[in-house]
């Protein structure tokens, strides 16, 4: 009775060894028979054969699975070998056909990916599914060798994918605008605020036209859609006001007084007397002037702070170095004093230049020792880079400003707003900068070695591109004057 457990343990150990041996043998057989099939499967998957050669790929997968099942069940080795070989052959056939399809269907594959990136499956599902069916037909015909009909389906699928992409892009950017306009129509806003509502509809049409012409440059359509949203909401608001006036719930006088109350609040915050005896135009002008003054003062304080910090840092560094040395201290301190005096002269010259321009002509400010002339009054025709005669008076003032800093280095920077393509804006900004550079060489007789013209396109905005005023500020020429401090 004592020996029985030992016998059971022995039998279990033998069975475990047999099972382990069988598993090891299956692993070795798999390495032998599936080596080529595994390599062919990986190559087929690398060229997306499941999509582009589905018939051959599915046959290969079936033979591959049958071979694995035969090996697992311990069936005849020749069966496993035959299934694995067939799988290899079908996978290689799928790889070959898929590679051919990648070349043949390059255009439709790109349009399919573009549509997917635009979320066409969610935002344009009906057109997307039609495109998918046409693409599937093209692939099946290609596998059968019917190249003529495959090409026809290829063209149809490409057209549908591009349509789905455009619909999806419009859905992303224009859906809210369309909803707002539909709400406005249901509320009969056009009856009470037709001008504002008409402007919103025109902006929507402009945005849709821009997307039709260039779906990949979405800056302008997005901006137009946002403006349309604003106008639609504004029209709904105005319609409520007009309806109240027509229904005698609000008199015209009450309406004007209500708006004047808002202006009085702003005037109070600015400490400006709210003179509206003959309307709000005078008060509005005073408030604009106040804001401009505050902005300029803030800019001046920021520049002065930066200058003081730079000057203090320079002095501390120089003085620490001088205190560590015994010889030549007097000469080096004198050199430091001379440089500080030169920097002070640059500041005086900056103030001199600042007084040369009106706010409508240029903004003048400093960055370190550099003086920047932001020529807000220098305008070009749309898409053009040629200087206009009306710009020559302003450029004459620029010449006088440059003369204040003899031997200075001059950098002419061209900038655009974000509307239009990136490459186009880059080229336009460069052309405009070079146009000013050439004028300085020809008319101002400035040596070319002192001048550098650089276009930055839309990459360095100074204001929001979401408003027309902001975009106007971003379309500019900056002249950067780098004084020769040592020679000043």
C-alpha positions as CSV (number, residue, x, y, z in Angstrom):
1,X,0.0,0.0,0.0
2,X,2.9,2.3,0.6
3,X,4.3,1.8,-2.9
4,X,1.1,2.9,-4.8
5,X,1.6,6.7,-4.5
6,X,5.2,6.3,-5.8
7,X,3.9,4.5,-8.8
8,X,1.3,7.2,-9.6
9,X,3.9,9.8,-9.3
10,X,6.2,7.9,-11.6
11,X,3.4,7.6,-14.2
12,X,2.6,11.3,-14.0
13,X,6.3,12.2,-14.5
14,X,6.5,9.9,-17.5
15,X,3.4,11.5,-19.1
16,X,4.7,15.0,-18.4
17,X,8.0,14.1,-20.1
18,X,6.2,12.7,-23.1
19,X,4.1,15.8,-23.4
20,X,7.1,18.1,-23.1
21,X,8.8,16.0,-25.7
22,X,5.8,16.3,-28.0
23,X,5.6,20.0,-27.5
24,X,9.3,20.4,-28.2
25,X,8.9,18.3,-31.3
26,X,6.0,20.4,-32.5
27,X,8.0,23.6,-32.0
28,X,10.8,22.2,-34.1
29,X,8.4,21.1,-36.8
30,X,6.8,24.5,-36.9
31,X,10.2,26.2,-37.3
32,X,10.9,23.9,-40.2
33,X,7.6,24.1,-42.1
34,X,6.4,27.6,-41.3
35,X,9.7,29.5,-41.8
36,X,8.9,30.5,-45.4
37,X,5.2,31.0,-44.7
38,X,5.9,33.4,-41.8
39,X,8.3,35.4,-44.0
40,X,5.8,35.6,-46.8
41,X,3.0,36.6,-44.4
42,X,5.1,39.4,-43.0
43,X,6.0,40.6,-46.5
44,X,2.3,40.6,-47.6
45,X,1.2,42.5,-44.5
46,X,4.0,45.1,-45.1
47,X,2.4,46.1,-48.4
48,X,-1.2,46.0,-47.0
49,X,-2.1,42.9,-49.0
50,X,-5.2,42.3,-46.8
51,X,-6.7,45.4,-48.3
52,X,-5.1,45.5,-51.8
53,X,-5.1,41.8,-52.6
54,X,-7.8,40.3,-50.3
55,X,-8.6,37.2,-52.4
56,X,-5.0,35.9,-52.5
57,X,-4.4,37.0,-48.9
58,X,-7.5,35.2,-47.6
59,X,-6.5,32.0,-49.4
60,X,-3.1,32.2,-47.8
61,X,-4.6,32.7,-44.4
62,X,-6.8,29.7,-44.8
63,X,-4.0,27.4,-45.8
64,X,-1.8,28.8,-43.0
65,X,-4.6,28.1,-40.4
66,X,-5.1,24.6,-41.8
67,X,-1.4,23.9,-41.5
68,X,-1.4,25.1,-37.9
69,X,-4.5,23.0,-37.1
70,X,-3.0,19.9,-38.7
71,X,0.3,20.3,-36.7
72,X,-1.7,20.8,-33.5
73,X,-3.7,17.6,-34.0
74,X,-0.6,15.7,-34.9
75,X,-1.7,14.8,-38.5
76,X,0.4,13.6,-41.3
77,X,3.6,15.6,-41.7
78,X,3.0,15.8,-45.5
79,X,-0.3,17.5,-44.9
80,X,1.3,20.2,-42.7
81,X,4.1,20.7,-45.3
82,X,1.6,20.9,-48.2
83,X,-0.7,23.5,-46.4
84,X,2.3,25.6,-45.4
85,X,3.7,25.6,-48.9
86,X,0.3,26.6,-50.3
87,X,0.1,29.4,-47.8
88,X,3.6,30.7,-48.8
89,X,2.6,30.6,-52.4
90,X,-0.7,32.6,-51.9
91,X,1.0,35.1,-49.6
92,X,3.7,35.8,-52.2
93,X,1.0,36.1,-54.8
94,X,-0.8,38.6,-52.6
95,X,2.4,40.6,-52.0
96,X,3.0,40.8,-55.7
97,X,-0.6,41.9,-56.5
98,X,-0.6,44.4,-53.6
99,X,2.6,46.0,-54.7
100,X,1.2,46.4,-58.2
101,X,-2.0,47.8,-56.7
102,X,-0.1,50.3,-54.6
103,X,1.4,51.7,-57.9
104,X,-1.8,51.4,-59.9
105,X,-4.0,52.9,-57.1
106,X,-1.6,55.5,-55.8
107,X,-4.1,58.4,-56.4
108,X,-7.1,56.7,-54.9
109,X,-5.1,55.6,-51.9
110,X,-4.0,59.2,-51.3
111,X,-7.5,60.5,-51.7
112,X,-8.8,57.8,-49.4
113,X,-6.2,58.7,-46.7
114,X,-7.0,62.4,-47.1
115,X,-10.7,61.7,-46.6
116,X,-10.0,59.6,-43.5
117,X,-7.9,62.4,-42.1
118,X,-10.8,64.8,-42.6
119,X,-13.0,62.3,-40.6
120,X,-15.1,61.5,-43.6
121,X,-16.3,58.1,-42.2
122,X,-18.0,60.0,-39.4
123,X,-18.9,63.3,-41.1
124,X,-19.7,62.1,-44.6
125,X,-20.6,58.4,-44.1
126,X,-22.9,57.9,-47.1
127,X,-20.4,59.2,-49.7
128,X,-17.5,57.4,-47.8
129,X,-19.3,54.0,-48.1
130,X,-20.0,54.6,-51.8
131,X,-16.3,55.3,-52.3
132,X,-15.4,52.2,-50.3
133,X,-17.6,50.0,-52.5
134,X,-16.1,51.4,-55.7
135,X,-12.6,50.9,-54.3
136,X,-13.4,47.4,-53.3
137,X,-14.7,46.7,-56.8
138,X,-11.5,48.1,-58.3
139,X,-9.3,45.9,-56.2
140,X,-11.3,42.7,-57.1
141,X,-11.2,43.6,-60.8
142,X,-7.5,44.2,-60.5
143,X,-6.9,40.8,-58.9
144,X,-8.8,39.1,-61.7
145,X,-6.6,40.9,-64.3
146,X,-9.5,43.2,-65.6
147,X,-7.3,46.4,-65.7
148,X,-9.7,48.4,-67.9
149,X,-12.7,48.1,-65.5
150,X,-10.4,48.4,-62.5
151,X,-9.2,51.8,-63.8
152,X,-12.8,52.9,-64.3
153,X,-13.7,52.0,-60.7
154,X,-10.4,53.6,-59.5
155,X,-11.4,57.0,-61.0
156,X,-14.9,56.8,-59.6
157,X,-13.6,55.9,-56.1
158,X,-11.1,58.8,-56.2
159,X,-13.8,61.3,-57.1
160,X,-16.1,60.0,-54.3
161,X,-13.3,60.1,-51.7
162,X,-12.5,63.7,-52.6
163,X,-16.1,64.6,-52.4
164,X,-16.4,62.9,-49.0
165,X,-13.3,64.8,-47.9
166,X,-14.7,68.2,-48.9
167,X,-18.1,67.5,-47.3
168,X,-16.3,66.5,-44.1
169,X,-14.1,69.6,-44.1
170,X,-17.2,71.8,-44.6
171,X,-19.0,70.0,-41.8
172,X,-16.1,70.7,-39.5
173,X,-15.9,74.4,-40.3
174,X,-19.4,75.4,-41.5
175,X,-21.8,73.3,-39.5
176,X,-22.2,75.7,-36.6
177,X,-22.7,78.6,-39.0
178,X,-25.4,76.7,-41.0
179,X,-27.2,75.8,-37.7
180,X,-27.2,79.4,-36.6
181,X,-28.5,80.6,-39.9
182,X,-31.2,77.9,-39.8
183,X,-32.2,79.1,-36.3
184,X,-32.3,82.7,-37.6
185,X,-34.5,81.7,-40.5
186,X,-36.9,79.9,-38.2
187,X,-37.0,83.0,-36.0
188,X,-37.8,85.2,-39.0
189,X,-34.7,87.3,-38.3
190,X,-34.5,88.4,-41.9
191,X,-37.7,90.4,-41.4
192,X,-36.1,92.5,-38.6
193,X,-32.3,92.5,-39.3
194,X,-32.0,91.8,-43.1
195,X,-28.7,93.6,-43.5
196,X,-26.8,91.8,-40.8
197,X,-28.3,88.4,-41.6
198,X,-27.5,89.0,-45.3
199,X,-23.9,89.7,-44.4
200,X,-23.7,86.4,-42.4
201,X,-25.1,84.4,-45.4
202,X,-22.6,86.1,-47.7
203,X,-19.7,85.2,-45.4
204,X,-20.9,81.6,-45.3
205,X,-21.0,81.5,-49.1
206,X,-17.5,83.1,-49.3
207,X,-16.2,80.5,-46.8
208,X,-17.7,77.6,-48.9
209,X,-16.3,79.1,-52.1
210,X,-12.8,79.3,-50.6
211,X,-13.0,75.6,-49.5
212,X,-14.2,74.6,-52.9
213,X,-11.2,76.3,-54.5
214,X,-8.6,75.2,-52.0
215,X,-9.7,72.8,-49.3
216,X,-6.3,72.5,-47.7
217,X,-5.8,76.2,-46.9
218,X,-8.4,76.5,-44.2
219,X,-7.2,79.7,-42.4
220,X,-9.4,82.1,-44.5
221,X,-12.5,79.8,-44.6
222,X,-12.3,79.3,-40.8
223,X,-11.9,83.1,-40.3
224,X,-14.9,83.7,-42.6
225,X,-17.0,81.1,-40.8
226,X,-16.3,82.7,-37.5
227,X,-17.2,86.1,-38.8
228,X,-20.4,84.6,-40.2
229,X,-21.2,83.1,-36.8
230,X,-20.7,86.5,-35.2
231,X,-23.0,88.2,-37.7
232,X,-25.6,85.5,-37.4
233,X,-25.7,85.9,-33.6
234,X,-25.6,89.6,-34.0
235,X,-28.6,89.5,-36.4
236,X,-30.6,87.4,-33.9
237,X,-29.8,90.0,-31.2
238,X,-30.7,92.9,-33.4
239,X,-33.9,91.3,-34.5
240,X,-35.0,91.1,-30.8
241,X,-34.2,94.8,-30.3
242,X,-36.1,95.8,-33.5
243,X,-39.0,93.6,-32.6
244,X,-39.2,95.2,-29.1
245,X,-39.2,98.7,-30.8
246,X,-41.9,97.7,-33.3
247,X,-44.0,96.2,-30.6
248,X,-43.8,99.4,-28.6
249,X,-42.0,97.7,-25.7
250,X,-38.9,99.9,-26.3
251,X,-38.7,103.4,-27.6
252,X,-35.9,104.6,-29.9
253,X,-34.9,107.1,-27.2
254,X,-34.7,104.3,-24.6
255,X,-32.5,102.3,-26.9
256,X,-30.1,105.1,-27.6
257,X,-29.9,105.9,-23.8
258,X,-29.2,102.2,-23.1
259,X,-26.2,102.2,-25.5
260,X,-25.0,105.5,-24.2
261,X,-24.9,104.0,-20.7
262,X,-22.5,101.4,-21.8
263,X,-20.2,104.1,-23.3
264,X,-20.4,106.0,-20.1
265,X,-19.1,103.0,-18.2
266,X,-16.1,102.7,-20.5
267,X,-15.5,106.5,-20.3
268,X,-15.6,106.3,-16.5
269,X,-13.0,103.6,-16.4
270,X,-10.8,105.7,-18.7
271,X,-11.4,108.9,-16.7
272,X,-12.7,110.6,-19.9
273,X,-15.7,113.0,-19.7
274,X,-18.6,111.3,-21.6
275,X,-19.5,114.1,-23.9
276,X,-22.3,112.8,-26.1
277,X,-24.2,116.0,-26.8
278,X,-24.2,115.4,-30.5
279,X,-23.7,111.6,-30.5
280,X,-21.0,109.2,-29.5
281,X,-18.5,109.8,-32.3
282,X,-16.4,112.4,-30.3
283,X,-16.4,110.2,-27.2
284,X,-15.4,107.1,-29.3
285,X,-12.4,109.1,-30.8
286,X,-11.3,110.2,-27.3
287,X,-11.5,106.6,-26.0
288,X,-9.4,105.3,-28.9
289,X,-6.8,108.0,-28.3
290,X,-6.7,107.1,-24.6
291,X,-6.2,103.5,-25.4
292,X,-3.4,104.2,-27.9
293,X,-1.7,106.5,-25.4
294,X,-1.8,103.8,-22.7
295,X,-0.5,101.2,-25.1
296,X,2.4,103.5,-26.1
297,X,3.2,104.3,-22.5
298,X,3.2,100.7,-21.6
299,X,5.5,99.9,-24.5
300,X,7.9,102.6,-23.4
301,X,8.0,101.4,-19.8
302,X,8.7,97.9,-21.0
303,X,11.5,99.1,-23.2
304,X,13.0,101.2,-20.4
305,X,12.8,98.3,-18.0
306,X,14.5,96.0,-20.5
307,X,17.2,98.6,-21.1
308,X,17.8,99.2,-17.4
309,X,18.1,95.4,-16.7
310,X,20.5,95.0,-19.6
311,X,22.6,98.0,-18.5
312,X,22.7,96.8,-14.8
313,X,23.7,93.3,-15.8
314,X,26.5,94.5,-18.1
315,X,27.8,96.9,-15.5
316,X,27.8,94.2,-12.7
317,X,29.6,91.7,-14.9
318,X,32.2,94.2,-16.0
319,X,32.8,95.5,-12.5
320,X,33.1,92.0,-11.1
321,X,35.8,91.3,-13.7
322,X,37.6,94.6,-13.0
323,X,37.7,94.0,-9.3
324,X,39.4,90.7,-9.8
325,X,42.3,92.2,-11.7
326,X,44.9,94.6,-10.4
327,X,46.4,96.0,-13.6
328,X,44.7,98.0,-16.2
329,X,41.6,98.6,-14.1
330,X,41.5,102.3,-14.8
331,X,41.6,101.8,-18.6
332,X,38.9,99.1,-18.5
333,X,36.7,101.2,-16.3
334,X,37.1,104.0,-18.7
335,X,36.1,101.7,-21.6
336,X,33.0,100.6,-19.7
337,X,32.0,104.2,-19.1
338,X,32.5,105.0,-22.8
339,X,30.3,102.1,-23.8
340,X,27.6,103.1,-21.4
341,X,27.7,106.6,-22.7
342,X,27.4,105.2,-26.3
343,X,24.3,103.4,-25.2
344,X,22.9,106.5,-23.7
345,X,23.5,108.3,-27.0
346,X,21.5,105.5,-28.8
347,X,18.7,106.1,-26.4
348,X,18.7,109.9,-27.2
349,X,18.8,109.1,-30.9
350,X,15.9,106.7,-30.5
351,X,13.8,109.4,-28.9
352,X,14.8,111.7,-31.8
353,X,13.6,109.1,-34.4
354,X,10.4,108.4,-32.4
355,X,9.3,112.0,-32.9
356,X,9.7,111.8,-36.7
357,X,6.7,109.6,-37.3
358,X,3.0,110.0,-36.7
359,X,1.1,107.0,-35.3
360,X,-0.5,106.4,-38.7
361,X,3.0,106.2,-40.3
362,X,5.1,104.0,-38.1
363,X,5.4,102.5,-34.6
364,X,9.0,103.1,-33.3
365,X,10.3,100.9,-30.5
366,X,13.5,99.3,-29.2
367,X,14.6,95.7,-28.6
368,X,17.9,95.9,-26.8
369,X,20.1,98.2,-28.8
370,X,18.1,97.7,-32.0
371,X,15.5,100.2,-33.2
372,X,12.5,98.9,-35.0
373,X,10.4,101.0,-37.4
374,X,7.1,99.2,-37.9
375,X,5.8,100.9,-41.1
376,X,2.1,100.7,-40.5
377,X,1.5,103.4,-43.2
378,X,3.4,101.4,-45.9
379,X,0.8,99.5,-47.9
380,X,1.0,97.2,-51.0
381,X,-1.8,96.2,-53.4
382,X,-3.2,92.8,-52.7
383,X,-0.8,90.1,-53.8
384,X,1.7,92.7,-55.1
385,X,5.2,93.7,-54.0
386,X,5.7,96.9,-56.0
387,X,6.1,100.1,-54.0
388,X,3.5,102.8,-54.7
389,X,4.3,106.6,-55.2
390,X,2.2,107.4,-52.1
391,X,4.7,105.5,-50.0
392,X,7.6,107.7,-51.0
393,X,7.0,110.5,-48.4
394,X,7.0,107.9,-45.6
395,X,10.2,106.3,-47.0
396,X,11.8,109.7,-47.0
397,X,11.3,109.9,-43.3
398,X,12.7,106.4,-42.9
399,X,15.8,107.7,-44.7
400,X,16.2,110.5,-42.2
401,X,15.8,108.1,-39.3
402,X,18.5,105.8,-40.8
403,X,20.8,108.8,-41.1
404,X,20.6,109.3,-37.3
405,X,22.5,106.0,-37.0
406,X,25.5,106.2,-39.4
407,X,27.1,102.9,-40.3
408,X,24.2,100.9,-38.8
409,X,23.2,97.5,-40.1
410,X,19.6,97.5,-41.6
411,X,17.3,94.5,-41.8
412,X,14.1,94.8,-43.8
413,X,11.5,92.3,-42.6
414,X,8.5,91.4,-44.6
415,X,5.4,89.9,-42.9
416,X,1.9,88.8,-44.0
417,X,-1.3,87.7,-42.3
418,X,-2.4,84.1,-42.2
419,X,-4.7,84.1,-45.2
420,X,-3.4,82.3,-48.2
421,X,-1.0,79.4,-48.5
422,X,2.2,79.3,-46.4
423,X,4.5,79.1,-49.4
424,X,2.7,82.0,-51.2
425,X,2.9,84.2,-48.1
426,X,6.5,83.4,-47.6
427,X,7.4,84.4,-51.1
428,X,5.2,87.5,-51.0
429,X,6.8,88.7,-47.8
430,X,10.3,88.1,-49.2
431,X,9.4,90.0,-52.4
432,X,8.1,93.0,-50.5
433,X,11.1,93.1,-48.3
434,X,13.4,93.0,-51.3
435,X,11.4,95.8,-53.0
436,X,12.0,98.1,-50.0
437,X,15.7,97.0,-50.0
438,X,16.1,97.9,-53.7
439,X,14.5,101.3,-53.1
440,X,16.9,102.0,-50.3
441,X,19.8,101.1,-52.6
442,X,18.6,103.1,-55.6
443,X,16.9,106.1,-54.0
444,X,18.6,106.4,-50.6
445,X,22.1,105.4,-51.9
446,X,22.6,103.1,-49.0
447,X,25.4,100.5,-49.7
448,X,24.0,97.0,-50.3
449,X,26.4,95.5,-47.7
450,X,24.4,97.3,-44.9
451,X,21.1,95.8,-46.0
452,X,19.5,92.5,-45.4
453,X,16.0,91.6,-46.7
454,X,14.1,88.8,-45.0
455,X,10.6,87.5,-45.5
456,X,8.9,85.7,-42.6
457,X,5.5,85.1,-44.2
458,X,2.8,84.6,-41.6
459,X,5.1,83.1,-38.9
460,X,5.5,86.2,-36.7
461,X,2.1,87.8,-36.1
462,X,1.9,90.8,-33.8
463,X,-1.9,90.7,-33.6
464,X,-4.8,88.2,-33.9
465,X,-5.5,87.0,-37.4
466,X,-9.1,86.4,-36.5
467,X,-10.1,90.1,-37.1
468,X,-9.6,92.4,-40.1
469,X,-7.8,95.0,-37.9
470,X,-5.5,92.3,-36.6
471,X,-4.7,91.0,-40.0
472,X,-4.0,94.6,-41.2
473,X,-1.4,95.0,-38.4
474,X,0.2,91.7,-39.4
475,X,0.6,92.8,-43.0
476,X,3.7,95.0,-42.5
477,X,7.3,95.9,-43.2
478,X,9.6,96.3,-40.2
479,X,12.9,98.1,-40.6
480,X,15.4,97.0,-37.9
481,X,18.2,99.4,-37.3
482,X,21.2,97.9,-35.6
483,X,23.5,100.8,-34.5
484,X,27.2,100.5,-34.6
485,X,27.6,101.1,-30.8
486,X,31.4,101.4,-30.8
487,X,31.3,104.0,-33.7
488,X,28.4,106.0,-32.4
